[in-house]
Amino acid sequence: MKKRTFLKNQLINAWTECVKYDYPTGVINGERALQACLYHRLINDFKANGMENCRRIFIEPTIDVKGRTSRRIPDMMICDTNNVIAIFELKFHPRVTLSGRFGDALRGGVEKDLDTLLSIAQDLNGVSAKPQADASHIEVSNERYLGVSGASKTYGLASNLMLVWAGIYKRSDRSDASSTERLARVFDDAGVTIQGGFLELHAQTQEEAHPVLVDRYSGWKTPRILYGDATLA
């Protein structure tokens, strides 16, 4: 299955710009502001590459899958003209570490994020607990919208859908890379393959210094440092 290399690079670049330029100025002071900045950076990138008419970004859309009673509301989602091609979960806790297994303060939130992404991956892998669910097409809606273009649209789930977790959190004192390695293990432990890849984008804050930017993608043996101190934590 073809990986979404170009989209991956766009996401990494947009995230890097948000953390390097928007976070230090105080523009990003919460998860909603992080969503807005990331949206702005991505839209500008799409326009610069002539993709503004074939890319659409949804913020906290409601996703309904045929055969399921539960609904999902990811933080962000990117679609092309017909399919969902990327789904995001975001976290903004610049004063809290991810030490231990997600850390006490963030544990519930991060696990909820991964549960959302895992359930979507399970739909695509056909290992859902409800085999009658049809994940080939989903309805995406914005229940808070009222206007001329309608509040919902049906999209397919791209077979090479990319899943993304991105978080700004406090850097721990640990000198190893475990905090950037363990998120993908959730999918491995569940026996789920993500054809479009799972992208982790970490921004680790620290006192009197710029955040350390680290990313990890399916197939990479070790995380990459994009910006900041060369010691992973």
N, C-alpha and C positions, 0 to 999 in steps of 0.2 A: 504494500500500500504506500502510495506517495505521501511523504511528509509535507507539511505546510511550512517549508523553509522560509519563504518570503514573508508570510504572515508572522511567523515566529520572530523574525528580525524586526519587523515593524513594531511588534509588541514590546520587545526588549528595548528598542530605541525610545519608544514613547514612555515606558516606565523609567528608564534612565533619566530622561529629561525632566520628568515629574519630580524625581527625588533630588536631582542635582540643582534644579533651578526653582521649582515651585515650593518644595518643602522648606528650604533654608529661609525663604522670604516670609514664611508664615501663612502663605496662601492655603496650604493644606493643613487644616486644623481638625479634621474629622474624616470619617469614611465617605461621607457625601461629597466633601470637597475633593477628596482623592478621586472619586468617580468622575467628578466634573473635569478635573485637570487631565485625567487619563483620556476621557472622551475628547477633549479639545485637542490634545496632542495627536491622537489617532486620526481624527477627522482631517486635521491639517496634512498628515502624512498621506492619507487616502487621496486627498485633493491633489497633492504634489505629484502623485503617481497616476493621475487620471482615473481614479477608482471611485470617485464620489457618487457615481450613479449605479454602482454595483456593490456597494457596501452600506450596511445600515447597522447602527449600534443601538441596542436597547438597554435602558437602565432599569434594573429590578423588574423585569417582565414577569408576568405570570405564565407558566408553562403548563399546559394540559396535554396529557398523553392518553390516547384512546385505550380504554380498558383499565385505567387506573382511577381511583377515587382521590388519591392525594395529588396535590399540586406543588410545583416547585417554583421558587422565586430566587434565581441566581442574582448576584450583584450586577453583572454586566453580560451582554451577549452580542456577538457579531454575526451578521447574516450576509450572504451574497443575495443574488436575486431570487434564489429558490430554496436555499438550505441554510441551516444554522452551522457555522463553521468554527466558532470558538465560544466557550462559556467560561466566565470568570467568577472566582470568589475572592474577595478582598478583605484585608484586616488592617486596622490602623490603631496600634497601641505602642507609641514610641517610648513609653516609660516602663513597659513590661517585657520581660524576657520570655523566650520559649524554652527555658531550661527544663530538665526532666522530660517527661512525655507531654510536650506542649506547654508545660508550666501551669501553675494553679489558676492564674487569672485568665489565661487564654485557652485553656484546655477545652472547655465546652464549645467555645466559638469556633476554634479551628476544626475540631472533630465534626461539628455541624457542617462546616464548609466542605470537608472531605466526604461526608455522607451524601451531600447534594451532588457532588461531582461523581462519586462512586455509583450512585443510583442511575445517573445518566449513562455512565460507561457500561453498566450492567444491561441497560436497555439495548445498547448497540451490540453487546456480546451475546445476547440471547440467554443470559443466565439469571434473568429476573425471577423473583419468587412468584410472579404472576405471569406465566407464559402466554396468557391470552392477550397481554398488552401489545399493542402495535406501535412500535417506536419509529416506524418509517416516516410518519408525519405527525407533527405536533401543532397545536394551536398556541400562538404567542399573542398575549393581550396585555394592554396597559389599562388596568381597571380604574385608574385615576384620571384618564384622559376623556375629554368630550370635545369633539370637533368634527371637521368636514371629512377627514380621511378614514374614519372608523377606528375602533379601538383594538381590533384583533386581525390577525392574518395567519394563514396556515403555511408552515415551512416544513421541509424535510430535515432530518438530521443527517448531515454529511457523514458518509462512512469513514472519512478521515477527519472527523471532528477533533479539534484540539481543546484540551482542558487546561485551565490556568489557575494557579493559586498565587496571589501576590500579597505581600504583607510588609508593613513598616512596623518594626518592633525593636526593643532594646537589645543591644548586643550583650551576650552573656560573657562571663569570665573564662569560659571553657576554651581550650586551645585546639579543639578538634572540629571536624566538619559535620558532626552528627546532626546538628540542628537543621542543616540543609539537605540531609540525605533521607530522613525518615518519612517525609510526606508521601513519596511515591510508593513506599512499602505497603501502604494501605491497599493499593490496587494490586500489587504483587501477591499479597496475602489472600486477597479475594479471588485470585486467578483470573483477573480481568486484564485484557489487552486494550490499550488505547492507540488505535491506528494512527491518529493524527498527532500523537505524542502528548505528554503531560509536562507542562512548563511551570517551573517554580521561580518566582521572582522575589528575592529577599532584600530588604533594605534594613540594615542593622544599625540603629542609632547609638551614639555614644556622647559623653559629655565633652564639650569644647572641641568637637571634631565633626566633620561631615559624615553622614551615614556610609557604611560599607555596603556596596551593592554586590550581591552574589546571585547567580542564576544557575539553574540545573534543568536539564532537559532529558527526556527519555533517550537512553542509549549512551549518554555521557557517563563515564565511570566516576568522574569527580566533578564537583561544582566549579564554576568559573567565577573569578573575581572580576567584575566589570569596572569597579571604581572604589578607591579607598585603600585601607590598610591591607597588606598582603597576607595577613594571618587570618584564617577562617575561624569563626567562633559560632 
